[in-house]
């Protein structure tokens, strides 16, 4: 393991990639509640925007089969057109690879539908190409829970690191004294982080708390 792979994620060393969060792809998801996945991937996108992390959006067969990117996600980046592909593996699309290379960052944080195809394939290919890949497992979904878990195990075997969206958010913030992003992070957590967000709301409302 090289030293760079041990470095924690920060706003200056990673790219966030969101693959195929489209209606037709959601129809096939059975590994987790679809609304939960939508909540989590939108939260991840908002985290990327707060920290100004380069974000790549991609779809597959948007006009002929899978439909457009879900509006909740597109709204976070209203002016960004997703890269549309025909290939299951994003890494086999030259426009996608060019977008990754343009960021000049070696840490790729990826969420996708489905886990066993559109997350696993590019994640493995990216590792082979020399990138460090982090799979956001709770912002991804598969056709079955077994498929989801098996795909994660397959990715781990080649060096992909599983993470969750809250973990990514906290890793980017790192220090609650970073006031330039603190309020936005707290608001994001209150909106999307369930019980954690409710706890923040309680602390701020009742006792004026400031911590994470």
C-alpha positions in Angstrom: 0.0 0.0 0.0 1.5 3.3 -1.0 1.4 6.4 1.2 -1.1 8.4 -0.9 -3.7 5.6 -0.4 -3.4 6.1 3.4 -4.1 9.8 3.1 -7.6 10.7 4.2 -10.0 12.3 1.7 -9.9 16.0 1.5 -11.5 18.6 -0.8 -8.2 18.9 -2.8 -7.3 15.3 -3.4 -10.5 13.5 -4.7 -13.2 13.5 -7.4 -16.7 12.4 -6.8 -18.4 10.3 -9.5 -22.1 9.6 -9.6 -23.1 6.9 -12.1 -26.5 6.1 -13.5 -28.9 7.3 -10.8 -31.8 7.1 -13.4 -35.4 5.9 -13.1 -35.0 2.7 -15.0 -32.0 1.8 -13.0 -33.9 2.5 -9.7 -36.7 0.2 -10.9 -34.4 -2.8 -10.6 -33.0 -1.9 -7.2 -33.9 -4.3 -4.4 -30.9 -4.2 -2.1 -32.1 -1.2 -0.1 -35.0 1.2 0.1 -34.9 3.3 -3.0 -35.8 6.5 -1.2 -32.9 6.0 1.1 -30.5 5.6 -1.8 -31.9 8.8 -3.4 -31.5 10.7 -0.1 -27.9 9.5 0.3 -26.7 10.2 -3.2 -28.3 13.7 -3.2 -26.6 14.3 0.2 -23.2 13.1 -1.3 -23.7 15.5 -4.3 -24.5 18.4 -1.9 -21.4 17.5 0.1 -19.3 17.7 -3.1 -20.8 21.1 -3.9 -20.1 22.4 -0.4 -16.5 21.5 -0.6 -16.1 22.3 -4.3 -15.0 18.8 -5.1 -14.9 18.1 -8.9 -18.0 16.0 -9.6 -18.7 13.8 -12.7 -22.2 12.8 -13.5 -22.9 10.0 -16.0 -25.9 8.2 -17.4 -26.4 5.2 -19.6 -28.8 5.2 -22.6 -30.7 8.2 -21.1 -32.8 8.8 -24.2 -33.5 5.3 -25.3 -33.9 3.2 -22.1 -32.9 4.4 -18.7 -34.3 7.9 -18.6 -32.6 11.1 -17.5 -30.7 11.6 -14.3 -33.2 11.8 -11.4 -34.3 15.5 -10.9 -33.3 15.5 -7.2 -29.7 15.0 -8.3 -29.7 17.1 -11.4 -31.0 20.0 -9.3 -27.8 20.0 -7.2 -25.8 20.6 -10.5 -28.4 22.4 -12.7 -25.9 23.5 -15.3 -24.0 20.2 -15.6 -24.9 17.8 -18.4 -24.3 14.2 -17.5 -22.0 12.2 -19.8 -24.2 9.7 -21.5 -22.8 6.3 -22.5 -23.8 3.0 -24.1 -21.3 0.9 -22.2 -22.1 -0.8 -18.9 -18.5 0.0 -17.7 -18.0 3.8 -17.6 -14.3 3.2 -17.8 -14.8 2.0 -21.4 -16.2 5.3 -22.4 -13.5 7.7 -23.7 -15.5 10.9 -22.7 -15.8 9.6 -19.1 -12.1 8.7 -18.8 -11.2 12.1 -20.2 -13.3 13.8 -17.6 -11.6 11.8 -14.8 -8.2 12.6 -16.2 -9.0 16.3 -16.5 -9.4 16.5 -12.7 -5.8 15.4 -12.2 -6.8 13.6 -9.0 -6.1 10.0 -8.1 -8.7 9.4 -5.4 -12.1 8.6 -7.0 -15.2 8.5 -4.7 -17.9 6.6 -6.7 -21.6 5.8 -6.2 -23.6 4.0 -8.8 -26.6 1.9 -9.8 -26.2 -1.0 -10.0 -23.5 -2.0 -7.5 -22.7 -5.2 -9.2 -22.3 -3.7 -12.6 -22.0 0.1 -13.0 -20.1 0.5 -9.7 -18.0 -2.6 -9.7 -16.9 -2.5 -13.3 -15.4 1.0 -13.4 -14.1 0.7 -9.8 -12.1 -2.3 -10.7 -11.0 -0.8 -14.0 -9.9 2.4 -12.3 -7.8 0.5 -9.8 -6.2 -1.3 -12.7 -5.4 2.1 -14.2 -3.7 3.2 -11.1 -6.4 5.1 -9.2 -7.5 4.8 -5.6 -11.2 4.1 -5.5 -13.7 4.6 -2.7 -17.1 3.0 -3.2 -20.0 4.9 -1.5 -22.0 1.8 -0.7 -25.1 3.5 0.8 -25.5 5.8 -2.2 -25.4 2.7 -4.5 -27.9 -0.1 -5.0 -28.1 -3.5 -6.6 -30.7 -5.9 -7.9 -30.6 -7.9 -4.7 -28.9 -7.5 -1.3 -26.8 -10.6 -2.2 -25.6 -8.9 -5.4 -24.8 -5.7 -3.5 -22.8 -7.4 -0.8 -21.0 -9.8 -3.2 -20.0 -6.9 -5.5 -18.6 -5.0 -2.5 -16.6 -8.1 -1.5 -15.3 -8.4 -5.1 -14.2 -4.8 -5.1 -12.5 -5.0 -1.7 -10.4 -7.9 -3.0 -8.8 -5.6 -5.6 -8.3 -2.7 -3.3 -11.5 -0.6 -3.5 -12.4 1.0 -0.1 -16.0 0.9 1.0 -17.3 4.1 2.6 -20.7 5.8 3.4 -21.8 9.2 2.5 -21.7 10.5 6.1 -18.2 9.2 6.4 -17.2 11.1 3.2 -18.9 14.3 4.5 -17.1 14.1 7.9 -13.8 13.3 6.2 -14.0 16.3 4.0 -14.9 18.6 7.0 -12.5 16.9 9.4 -12.4 19.8 11.9 -15.5 21.6 13.3 -13.4 24.8 13.5 -13.5 25.1 9.7 -16.1 27.8 9.8 -16.2 28.3 6.0 -18.1 25.0 5.6 -19.4 24.4 9.1 -22.9 25.8 8.7 -23.5 24.2 5.3 -22.3 20.8 6.7 -24.7 21.1 9.7 -27.6 22.1 7.5 -26.8 19.1 5.1 -26.7 16.7 8.1 -30.0 18.1 9.5 -31.7 17.6 6.1 -30.3 14.2 5.1 -28.6 12.4 8.0 -31.6 11.0 9.8 -31.2 10.6 13.6 -27.8 12.3 13.5 -29.4 15.3 11.9 -32.2 15.3 14.5 -29.6 15.3 17.2 -27.9 18.3 15.7 -31.2 20.1 15.5 -31.9 19.3 19.1 -28.5 20.5 20.3 -28.8 23.7 18.4 -32.4 24.4 19.4 -32.2 23.5 23.1 -28.6 24.0 24.3 -26.9 25.9 21.5 -24.6 23.0 20.7 -21.9 23.4 18.1 -20.2 20.0 17.8 -20.5 17.1 15.4 
